Amino acid sequence: ANLEGANLTGANLEGADLTGANLEGANLRGASLTGANLEGANLEGANLTGANLEGANLYKAVLYEADLEGANLTGANLTNAIMKDAHIQGIIFCRTQTPWGEDNSGC
């Protein structure tokens, strides 16, 4: 799917299969992506402020310069995700395996 620059503010994308989707520069502010499969998706420069990514699969997702401020990544898989220059202030990493090896399973 090519959703480059799409306005998906507050969208309900729970359980969506967005494997390899191009979401570069998309506005996903406050979107619900609970359990979504975003494996290999391009989220470069995407606005994920306050998005719910609980249990989402972000394996090998590109989050370069994405804004994840206040996003919920509880139980998300970020293995091999590219997060260079991502804005992660206030992000919730509970029970999340991060690319840098942090496992918050005890929170």
KOLVEX-410885 format. One record per residue (C-alpha): residue number from 1; residue in one letter; y negated, x, z negated. Coordinates in nm, 4 decimals, always signed. Example, Ala and Ser with C-alpha at 12.3 -4.5 7.8 and 13.67 -1.06 7.14 Angstrom:
<sites>
num  residu  y  x  z
1  A  +0.4500  +1.2300  -0.7800 .
2  S  +0.1060  +1.3670  -0.7140 .
</sites>
This chain:
<sites>
num  residu  y  x  z
1  A  +0.0000  +0.0000  +0.0000 .
2  N  -0.3492  +0.1225  +0.0794 .
3  L  -0.5857  -0.0098  -0.1860 .
4  E  -0.8400  +0.2712  -0.1607 .
5  G  -1.1671  +0.1645  -0.3224 .
6  A  -1.0337  -0.1856  -0.3997 .
7  N  -1.1971  -0.3901  -0.6751 .
8  L  -0.9077  -0.4908  -0.8999 .
9  T  -1.1128  -0.5405  -1.2151 .
10  G  -0.9073  -0.7340  -1.4700 .
11  A  -0.6215  -0.7863  -1.2237 .
12  N  -0.2776  -0.8812  -1.3535 .
13  L  -0.0453  -0.6232  -1.1979 .
14  E  +0.2223  -0.6379  -1.4690 .
15  G  +0.5527  -0.5038  -1.3400 .
16  A  +0.4082  -0.4400  -0.9931 .
17  D  +0.5821  -0.1875  -0.7685 .
18  L  +0.2992  +0.0389  -0.6563 .
19  T  +0.5194  +0.3389  -0.5791 .
20  G  +0.3194  +0.5833  -0.3667 .
21  A  +0.0246  +0.3424  -0.3393 .
22  N  -0.3181  +0.4789  -0.2470 .
23  L  -0.5545  +0.3567  -0.5201 .
24  E  -0.8083  +0.6363  -0.4744 .
25  G  -1.1444  +0.5279  -0.6137 .
26  A  -1.0112  +0.1807  -0.7000 .
27  N  -1.1722  -0.0154  -0.9822 .
28  L  -0.8927  -0.1146  -1.2215 .
29  R  -1.1188  -0.1612  -1.5222 .
30  G  -0.9412  -0.3815  -1.7774 .
31  A  -0.6453  -0.4383  -1.5440 .
32  S  -0.3015  -0.5122  -1.6850 .
33  L  -0.0481  -0.2671  -1.5413 .
34  T  +0.2118  -0.3157  -1.8144 .
35  G  +0.5480  -0.1903  -1.6890 .
36  A  +0.4082  -0.1182  -1.3420 .
37  N  +0.5749  +0.1456  -1.1267 .
38  L  +0.3026  +0.3854  -1.0112 .
39  E  +0.5362  +0.6740  -0.9311 .
40  G  +0.3598  +0.9129  -0.6936 .
41  A  +0.0571  +0.6823  -0.6682 .
42  N  -0.2819  +0.8309  -0.5830 .
43  L  -0.5273  +0.7224  -0.8541 .
44  E  -0.7786  +0.9995  -0.7832 .
45  G  -1.1205  +0.8949  -0.9091 .
46  A  -0.9926  +0.5495  -1.0090 .
47  N  -1.1632  +0.3577  -1.2890 .
48  L  -0.8910  +0.2676  -1.5404 .
49  T  -1.1310  +0.2105  -1.8306 .
50  G  -0.9644  -0.0181  -2.0834 .
51  A  -0.6623  -0.0737  -1.8578 .
52  N  -0.3281  -0.1581  -2.0152 .
53  L  -0.0657  +0.0823  -1.8771 .
54  E  +0.1877  +0.0219  -2.1541 .
55  G  +0.5315  +0.1276  -2.0340 .
56  A  +0.4003  +0.2159  -1.6884 .
57  N  +0.5746  +0.4780  -1.4782 .
58  L  +0.3139  +0.7347  -1.3721 .
59  Y  +0.5672  +1.0036  -1.2780 .
60  K  +0.3954  +1.2441  -1.0350 .
61  A  +0.0892  +1.0167  -1.0159 .
62  V  -0.2406  +1.1792  -0.9190 .
63  L  -0.5023  +1.1008  -1.1847 .
64  Y  -0.7504  +1.3695  -1.0772 .
65  E  -1.0984  +1.2687  -1.2004 .
66  A  -0.9691  +0.9236  -1.3043 .
67  D  -1.1487  +0.7475  -1.5903 .
68  L  -0.8921  +0.6502  -1.8538 .
69  E  -1.1392  +0.5887  -2.1357 .
70  G  -0.9877  +0.3425  -2.3817 .
71  A  -0.6761  +0.2902  -2.1680 .
72  N  -0.3467  +0.2065  -2.3374 .
73  L  -0.0647  +0.4386  -2.2269 .
74  T  +0.1819  +0.3427  -2.5000 .
75  G  +0.5300  +0.4286  -2.3750 .
76  A  +0.4025  +0.5405  -2.0344 .
77  N  +0.5750  +0.8153  -1.8383 .
78  L  +0.3194  +1.0788  -1.7365 .
79  T  +0.5757  +1.3466  -1.6500 .
80  N  +0.4407  +1.5739  -1.3752 .
81  A  +0.1239  +1.3635  -1.3467 .
82  I  -0.1856  +1.5487  -1.2276 .
83  M  -0.4635  +1.4811  -1.4777 .
84  K  -0.7125  +1.7581  -1.3971 .
85  D  -1.0669  +1.6575  -1.4903 .
86  A  -0.9540  +1.3078  -1.5964 .
87  H  -1.1793  +1.1384  -1.8528 .
88  I  -0.9449  +1.0553  -2.1407 .
89  Q  -1.1806  +0.9792  -2.4303 .
90  G  -1.0353  +0.7135  -2.6600 .
91  I  -0.7084  +0.6946  -2.4679 .
92  I  -0.4061  +0.5634  -2.6608 .
93  F  -0.1064  +0.7938  -2.6157 .
94  C  +0.1344  +0.6339  -2.8647 .
95  R  +0.5041  +0.6884  -2.7727 .
96  T  +0.3916  +0.8605  -2.4534 .
97  Q  +0.5403  +1.1701  -2.2969 .
98  T  +0.2434  +1.3621  -2.1607 .
99  P  +0.2430  +1.6315  -1.8891 .
100  W  +0.1494  +1.8908  -2.1519 .
101  G  +0.4603  +1.8114  -2.3580 .
102  E  +0.3002  +1.5993  -2.6285 .
103  D  +0.5354  +1.3337  -2.7586 .
104  N  +0.3701  +1.0781  -2.9829 .
105  S  +0.6904  +0.8908  -3.0603 .
106  G  +0.6219  +0.8919  -3.4342 .
107  C  +0.2899  +0.7061  -3.4302 .
</sites>
